[in-house]
Amino acid sequence: MVSDEDLRSIHIKACIVDGKKIVAARALIDSGAQRIFINQQFAEKHQFPLLKLEKKIPISNVDNSPNKNGPIRHYTQLPTKVNGNI
C-alpha cells in the first residue's frame, strides 16, 4: 500500500561522495525548492564538513510560517551520484 505522503513526493536513491567515503542516501526531489538542502542530523551523523555561512538563510514553510529549526547556518560541498553519474 502507498501512503498519501508517498504519492506527493518523489524519492530517488543517491550516493554522497566524501573523499574515499561513499554514503548511500534516499533523496527527495522537490521541484519547488530554490536550492539543494541536506538534513543537518544526517550530515553530522556521517561527519560531512559543515562550513559556516557568512549570512544566515531564513527558511519558510509552505504556508509561509517560519521553519521551527530556524535559518540555515551552515553548508557543505559534496559530489552526489545519481544512477552512477556525479
C-alpha positions in Angstrom: 0.0 0.0 0.0 1.2 3.5 -0.9 0.6 6.3 1.6 -0.7 9.7 0.6 2.7 11.1 1.6 4.5 8.8 -0.9 2.1 10.0 -3.7 3.1 13.6 -3.1 6.8 13.0 -3.0 9.5 11.7 -5.4 12.4 9.9 -3.7 15.5 8.6 -5.5 18.4 6.5 -4.4 21.6 8.6 -4.3 25.2 8.3 -3.0 27.1 11.2 -1.4 30.8 11.0 -2.0 33.1 12.4 0.7 36.7 11.7 -0.2 37.0 8.0 0.0 33.7 7.5 1.9 30.5 6.9 0.0 27.2 7.2 1.9 24.0 5.8 0.4 21.1 8.1 0.8 17.4 8.5 -0.2 17.0 11.9 -1.8 13.7 13.8 -2.0 13.0 15.6 -5.3 11.3 18.9 -4.6 10.6 20.8 -7.8 9.6 23.9 -5.8 12.9 24.1 -3.8 15.1 27.0 -4.7 18.3 25.3 -3.6 19.6 21.9 -2.6 19.3 21.0 1.1 20.6 18.3 3.3 19.4 17.3 6.8 21.8 18.6 9.4 21.5 15.5 11.6 22.3 13.3 8.6 25.3 15.4 7.7 26.6 15.3 11.3 26.0 11.5 11.6 28.2 10.9 8.5 30.7 13.6 9.6 30.3 15.7 6.5 32.2 19.0 6.7 29.8 21.8 7.7 31.0 25.3 6.9 29.5 28.4 8.5 27.6 30.7 6.2 28.5 34.4 6.3 24.8 35.3 6.3 22.0 33.0 7.6 19.3 31.9 5.1 15.8 32.3 6.5 13.5 29.3 5.8 9.7 29.4 5.4 7.3 26.5 5.3 4.8 26.1 2.5 2.2 28.2 4.5 4.9 31.0 4.8 5.4 30.4 8.5 9.0 30.3 9.8 10.5 26.8 10.0 10.8 25.5 13.5 14.5 24.7 13.0 15.3 28.3 12.3 17.5 29.7 9.5 20.2 27.7 7.6 23.5 28.5 9.2 25.9 26.0 7.6 26.6 24.5 4.2 28.7 21.6 2.7 30.0 20.8 -0.7 29.9 17.2 -1.6 29.6 15.4 -5.0 26.4 13.3 -5.3 25.9 10.3 -7.5 22.5 9.5 -9.0 22.3 6.5 -11.3 26.1 6.2 -11.3 26.6 9.8 -12.5 28.1 12.6 -10.5 
